[in-house]
């Protein structure tokens, strides 16, 4: 059976995607950490407390605090602590309350040294950020998980180019999976990312019921060590405009 998921592609005219990115070495002050922790729910505080490593605990707090402040920038009448969330059967979180006049969806990502989120009027949105680093298993991961044409491209690249292209593929594919809300239930080798100087395109095998023309992708480098990708499945020609917003957390 083809993989499919009905997404809300309806968007309000004139609205776009808001991107928030924080490099921990820049924004990760004790004051910002406290500001991020204050609006967290009891459940989020409990989850943060379960991390064994302090750096992972801090990343979780910065990411989830960032999300709350970003949502309150979208809806200024709502305080960061007043947002509550619910997850669907696949584990994707949505805003549960309060009700606001503007539709709002989000995607959240963090990796060593960086947190990021996107806010959008459309459900079909995803963000992924990864730290670029050499690992001996990258080629093995690519062979096991990527599409055949992606593997063929990687095979012909010089080592330095391989590293960049691998993380381009990985972040773009992860962003798409997040936008679909299916996670790894959708096999990575069943869709392929195609990169050129002008654009990013996606193609699907017959097992995936999706329209490649609905998707627009953006790539960013928050630092020399990080790669970030956004997947926009709104179907808007050329994609929704993406605006990078300043770090919204006090003290950062």
C-alpha positions as CSV (number, residue, x, y, z in Angstrom):
1,X,0.0,0.0,0.0
2,X,1.4,3.4,-0.9
3,X,2.4,5.7,2.0
4,X,0.1,8.7,2.3
5,X,-1.0,11.3,4.8
6,X,-3.6,13.9,4.3
7,X,-2.1,17.3,5.1
8,X,-3.7,20.7,5.4
9,X,-2.3,22.7,2.5
10,X,-4.6,25.7,3.0
11,X,-2.7,28.9,3.9
12,X,-3.7,32.4,4.5
13,X,-2.7,34.8,1.7
14,X,0.4,36.9,2.4
15,X,1.7,34.7,5.2
16,X,4.9,32.7,5.3
17,X,7.3,30.6,7.3
18,X,9.2,32.1,10.3
19,X,12.6,30.6,11.1
20,X,14.3,30.9,14.4
21,X,17.8,29.6,14.9
22,X,20.0,29.8,18.0
23,X,23.7,28.9,18.2
24,X,24.3,27.8,21.8
25,X,27.8,29.4,21.9
26,X,26.1,32.7,21.1
27,X,22.7,32.6,22.9
28,X,23.3,30.0,25.5
29,X,23.7,32.2,28.6
30,X,22.5,31.2,32.0
31,X,19.9,34.0,31.8
32,X,18.5,32.7,28.5
33,X,18.5,29.2,29.9
34,X,16.4,30.4,32.9
35,X,14.1,32.3,30.6
36,X,13.6,29.2,28.5
37,X,12.9,27.0,31.5
38,X,10.3,29.3,33.2
39,X,7.4,28.8,30.7
40,X,7.9,25.0,30.3
41,X,5.1,22.7,31.4
42,X,5.5,20.3,34.3
43,X,5.9,17.5,31.8
44,X,8.6,19.3,29.9
45,X,10.5,20.0,33.1
46,X,10.3,16.3,34.0
47,X,11.6,15.3,30.6
48,X,14.4,17.8,30.8
49,X,15.4,16.4,34.2
50,X,15.7,12.9,32.9
51,X,18.7,13.7,30.7
52,X,21.9,12.3,32.1
53,X,24.2,14.7,30.3
54,X,23.9,18.4,31.2
55,X,24.5,19.5,27.6
56,X,21.5,17.5,26.4
57,X,19.4,18.8,29.2
58,X,20.3,22.4,28.2
59,X,19.6,21.7,24.5
60,X,16.1,20.4,25.4
61,X,15.3,23.4,27.5
62,X,16.6,25.9,24.9
63,X,14.7,24.2,22.1
64,X,11.4,23.9,23.9
65,X,11.7,27.4,25.4
66,X,12.5,28.8,22.0
67,X,9.4,27.2,20.5
68,X,7.2,28.8,23.2
69,X,8.7,32.3,22.6
70,X,8.4,31.9,18.8
71,X,4.8,30.9,19.0
72,X,4.1,34.0,21.2
73,X,5.8,36.2,18.6
74,X,3.3,34.7,16.1
75,X,0.4,35.3,18.5
76,X,1.5,38.1,20.9
77,X,-1.7,37.9,23.0
78,X,-0.6,34.5,24.2
79,X,2.2,34.2,26.9
80,X,4.9,31.6,26.3
81,X,3.7,29.6,29.3
82,X,0.1,29.4,28.1
83,X,0.7,27.2,25.1
84,X,-0.1,23.5,25.4
85,X,0.5,20.7,23.0
86,X,-0.9,17.4,21.9
87,X,0.7,14.6,19.8
88,X,-1.0,12.7,17.0
89,X,-0.8,8.9,16.7
90,X,2.6,9.2,14.9
91,X,4.0,11.4,17.7
92,X,3.9,14.7,15.8
93,X,3.1,17.6,18.2
94,X,0.5,20.2,17.5
95,X,-0.8,23.2,19.4
96,X,-3.7,22.1,21.5
97,X,-4.5,25.4,23.2
98,X,-5.3,28.2,23.2
99,X,-7.5,28.8,20.2
100,X,-6.1,31.7,18.1
101,X,-7.4,33.5,15.0
102,X,-4.4,32.6,12.9
103,X,-3.6,29.0,11.9
104,X,-0.3,27.9,13.4
105,X,1.9,24.8,12.9
106,X,5.5,24.3,13.9
107,X,8.5,22.0,13.6
108,X,11.4,21.8,16.1
109,X,14.9,20.5,15.8
110,X,18.1,20.6,17.8
111,X,21.6,19.2,17.5
112,X,24.9,19.7,19.3
113,X,25.4,23.5,19.5
114,X,22.2,24.6,17.7
115,X,18.5,24.8,18.2
116,X,15.9,25.7,15.5
117,X,12.2,25.9,14.9
118,X,9.9,27.0,12.1
119,X,6.4,28.5,12.6
120,X,4.0,28.3,9.6
121,X,0.3,28.8,8.7
122,X,0.4,25.4,6.9
123,X,0.6,22.0,8.5
124,X,3.0,20.6,5.9
125,X,6.2,22.1,7.2
126,X,9.4,20.6,8.7
127,X,12.8,21.7,9.8
128,X,16.0,19.7,10.6
129,X,19.4,20.9,11.8
130,X,22.5,18.7,12.1
131,X,26.1,19.2,13.1
132,X,28.4,18.5,10.2
133,X,31.1,16.1,11.4
134,X,33.1,13.2,9.9
135,X,32.0,9.8,11.2
136,X,33.3,6.5,9.9
137,X,29.7,5.2,9.5
138,X,28.4,7.9,7.1
139,X,29.0,5.9,3.9
140,X,27.5,2.8,5.5
141,X,24.4,4.8,6.6
142,X,24.0,6.2,3.1
143,X,24.2,2.8,1.5
144,X,21.7,1.3,3.9
145,X,19.2,4.2,3.9
146,X,19.5,6.5,0.9
147,X,17.9,6.2,-2.5
148,X,19.9,4.6,-5.3
149,X,20.5,7.9,-7.2
150,X,21.7,9.6,-4.0
151,X,24.2,6.8,-3.3
152,X,25.5,7.0,-6.9
153,X,26.1,10.7,-6.5
154,X,27.8,10.3,-3.2
155,X,30.1,7.6,-4.6
156,X,31.6,9.9,-7.1
157,X,32.4,12.8,-4.7
158,X,35.7,13.8,-3.1
159,X,35.8,13.3,0.7
160,X,35.1,17.0,1.5
161,X,32.3,17.2,-1.0
162,X,30.9,13.9,0.3
163,X,30.5,15.3,3.8
164,X,28.6,18.4,2.7
165,X,26.4,16.5,0.3
166,X,25.6,13.8,2.9
167,X,24.3,16.3,5.4
168,X,22.4,18.2,2.6
169,X,20.6,14.9,1.8
170,X,20.1,14.0,5.5
171,X,18.7,17.3,6.6
172,X,16.5,17.7,3.5
173,X,15.1,14.2,3.9
174,X,14.5,14.6,7.6
175,X,12.8,17.9,7.0
176,X,10.5,16.2,4.5
177,X,9.7,13.4,7.0
178,X,8.9,15.9,9.7
179,X,6.6,17.8,7.4
180,X,4.8,14.6,6.5
181,X,4.5,13.7,10.1
182,X,5.4,10.0,9.5
183,X,8.9,9.9,10.8
184,X,10.9,6.8,9.9
185,X,7.7,4.9,9.1
186,X,8.4,6.3,5.6
187,X,11.6,4.6,4.3
188,X,14.3,7.0,3.3
189,X,15.2,5.1,0.2
190,X,11.7,5.6,-1.3
191,X,12.3,9.2,-2.1
192,X,15.3,11.0,-3.5
193,X,16.6,14.6,-3.2
194,X,18.0,16.2,-6.3
195,X,20.3,19.2,-5.9
196,X,21.3,21.8,-8.4
197,X,22.7,25.3,-8.1
198,X,19.2,26.7,-8.7
199,X,16.9,24.5,-6.7
200,X,16.2,21.4,-4.6
201,X,13.8,18.9,-6.0
202,X,12.3,15.7,-4.7
203,X,11.1,12.5,-6.5
204,X,9.2,9.5,-5.2
205,X,8.9,5.8,-6.0
206,X,5.6,4.3,-6.8
207,X,5.2,3.2,-3.2
208,X,4.8,6.9,-2.0
209,X,1.6,8.7,-3.0
210,X,2.8,12.3,-3.1
211,X,3.2,15.2,-5.6
212,X,6.8,16.5,-6.0
213,X,5.4,19.8,-7.3
214,X,3.8,20.5,-3.9
215,X,7.2,20.7,-2.2
216,X,9.7,23.5,-1.9
217,X,13.0,23.2,0.1
218,X,15.4,25.7,1.6
219,X,19.0,25.2,2.8
220,X,20.9,27.2,5.4
221,X,24.2,27.1,7.2
222,X,23.7,28.6,10.7
223,X,27.5,28.1,11.2
224,X,30.4,26.4,9.4
225,X,29.6,23.3,11.5
226,X,25.8,23.2,11.0
227,X,23.4,22.5,8.1
228,X,19.7,23.3,8.3
229,X,16.9,22.4,5.9
230,X,13.2,23.4,5.6
231,X,10.5,21.5,3.8
232,X,7.5,23.4,2.7
233,X,4.6,21.3,1.4
234,X,2.1,24.2,1.1
235,X,1.9,23.8,-2.7
236,X,2.4,27.5,-3.1
237,X,4.3,28.2,-6.4
238,X,7.9,28.9,-5.5
239,X,7.2,28.1,-1.9
240,X,6.0,30.2,1.0
241,X,8.4,33.1,1.8
242,X,10.7,32.3,4.7
243,X,11.8,35.0,7.1
244,X,14.6,34.5,9.6
245,X,13.6,36.0,12.9
246,X,15.9,37.3,15.7
247,X,16.5,35.1,18.7
248,X,13.4,35.8,20.8
249,X,14.5,34.7,24.2
250,X,15.5,37.4,26.8
251,X,19.0,37.2,28.0
252,X,20.4,35.3,24.9
